[in-house]
Amino acid sequence: MAKRIQLLLNQDVSKLGRKGDVVEVAPGYARNFLIPQNLGVNTTPGILKQVERRKAKEAERLAKIKQEAEDRKKALESVGRFKIAKPLGEGDSIFGTVTDREMAEAILASTGQDLDRRGITMPEINKLGIYKVQVKVHAEVTAEVEVHVTPL
């Protein structure tokens, strides 16, 4: 069996890897398809060092973004409770429900943070009271805040 060779991909290749990945492939696949189509190049020690530096920079950038998300989470949780006023029906029930859009507007009004409403997970809110709401700030960071539904 022939040994496998390493290539650096210049473009995304289906079922193989993404641009910038170092992959091991069969020599014939590299020689007959990937290199002639300019989908990959043979690796050298210099190219491998560049790939490692690029990966380190990317990891640093992602860590910075995650740290910013942690700071936003702390800011949200320090506010603690957000107030939303709704028209009152019979008993403690309200007209309609509290939506994620209203929650995003309440967060924007009190903290100045513009959040994507699709990242807000709310329980069904049909009555007055205090409810827990999950706010996804980052793919790995979720804040838990309270919303106080009051009569208008």
Buried (B, 14 or more C-beta within 10 A) or exposed (E): EEEEBBBBBBEEBEEBBEEBBBBEBBEEBBEEBBBEEEBBBEBEEEBEEBBEEEEEEEEEEEEEEBEEBBEBBEBBEEBEEBEBEBEBEEEEEBEEBBBBEBBBBBBEEEBEBEBEBEBBBBEEBBBBEEBEBEBBBBEEBBBEBBBBBEEE
